[in-house]
Amino acid sequence: MEPEKRHIGFNKPYLTGKETDYILESVKTRKISGDGLFTKKCSEYFERRYGFKKVLLTTSCTDALEMAAILIETKPGDEIIAPAYTFVSSVNAFVLRGAKIVFCDSEKDNPNIDVNEIEKLITPKTKAIVVVHYAGISADMDKLMKLAEKYRLFVVEDAAHSIDSYYNDKPLGSIGHLAAFSFHETKNVISGEGGMLVINDDRFSKRAEIIREKGTNRSAFFRGEVDKYGWVDIGSSFLPSDIIAAFLYAQLENLDDIQKRRREIWDYYYEKLKHIEKSGLIKFPVLPEYAANNAHMFYIICRNLDERNRLIEFLKSKSVYAVFHYLSLDKSPYYRDKHDGRSMPNSDRFTDCLLRLPMYYELSREDLDYVIYHINKFYGENT
Ligand SMILES: *Cc1c(COP(=O)(O)O)cnc(C)c1O
């Protein structure tokens, strides 16, 4: 018998309950611009827990990536190697500084950049490699860092999906020269909008503070290191209000609980859909042995575009919202004429066939069973 109808959205931002308490506390300090009480608490939390050398909260991951592009001195003529299967911000930050993006295809069984394809794309103009750990599953970082060292390239980790995930025993975001995280409401821990820049190479620390403070040495001034503050470099306003950090801190205090629940949901989908994968109708994410799973996302790979779209429509008719993801950026209206024309078959396949299932803290066992029932039903009727 068909289960009773439920409405299951794709994402629902989770609130731990302390967010508004901490916001009030921040407001009462009367220091609600950036670098206040909670901004410090959040940065220290990340530095302590993950051993990041230096953390600067930013207004978004997009802004952290723009800071990274400025810090590595991206200029017109530079080439940046990046996956085609990613969000716009991973590459737009570098395009804003005049760079050319050299897209690289995904691995065959994983949307991450195919590290074995990178070396042939390197030219004397290459400045950096952007790596995106898709769904929080690490790219092949040893191989990537060796390549970067050999050719003296910077590595920027777009770690937007990657909070609390690991490459072997190294936290993601601690490996590249710079890393950018997102606390957008669709990620594991959130502040509505928000992000952070992680600086793992000391050369960038001082300048990063300046760029984040509109090109001024305001941070050094408030620490008493300089006796007046002024315009010393280029920059912008990348510093979030302490109110945003207050919200984020409530989330960080509950990070372990959030991660535990997301992993349970991930494992439940995996167990209950395994038989469909076994029969070859769908594929699951492949987790390389060096990669941890932070349960940012549960996705399946359908056999083709038509079947994926029919599954989306079928689930929607049952009030379940499963969604596709990136559209290969080499084919985007903005970049297709600038792309050098190489084909990206794996990225194209993920564009056409990848489907993300609802994933959020408050999904109940009954919700999950409802989603799983209808996926089973779809494949029962379509094979
Ligand atoms: C969410 C996301 C971003 C952008 O994050 P914002 O904080 O919204 O700017 C960048 N890259 C990837 C891979 C993302 O998923």
The ligand as a Tripos MOL2 file, in Angstrom:
@<TRIPOS>MOLECULE
LIG
   15    15     1     0     0
SMALL
NO_CHARGES

@<TRIPOS>ATOM
      1 C1         28.2780   26.7760   -2.0550 C.3       1 LIG1
      2 C2         29.5060   26.7560   -2.8960 C.ar      1 LIG1
      3 C3         30.2530   27.9150   -3.1490 C.ar      1 LIG1
      4 C4         29.7840   29.2730   -2.7670 C.3       1 LIG1
      5 O1         29.5750   29.4630   -1.4360 O.3       1 LIG1
      6 P1         28.9840   30.8590   -0.9260 P.3       1 LIG1
      7 O2         29.2960   30.8370    0.5340 O.co2     1 LIG1
      8 O3         27.5110   30.8080   -1.2100 O.co2     1 LIG1
      9 O4         29.6670   31.9420   -1.6500 O.co2     1 LIG1
     10 C5         31.4430   27.7960   -3.8300 C.ar      1 LIG1
     11 N1         31.8870   26.6110   -4.2820 N.ar      1 LIG1
     12 C6         31.1820   25.4840   -4.0890 C.ar      1 LIG1
     13 C7         31.7470   24.1750   -4.5810 C.3       1 LIG1
     14 C8         29.9630   25.5250   -3.4190 C.ar      1 LIG1
     15 O5         29.2440   24.4030   -3.2570 O.3       1 LIG1
@<TRIPOS>BOND
     1     1     2 1
     2     2     3 ar
     3     2    14 ar
     4     3     4 1
     5     3    10 ar
     6     4     5 1
     7     5     6 1
     8     6     7 2
     9     6     8 1
    10     6     9 1
    11    10    11 ar
    12    11    12 ar
    13    12    13 1
    14    12    14 ar
    15    14    15 1
@<TRIPOS>SUBSTRUCTURE
     1 LIG1         1 GROUP 0 **** ****
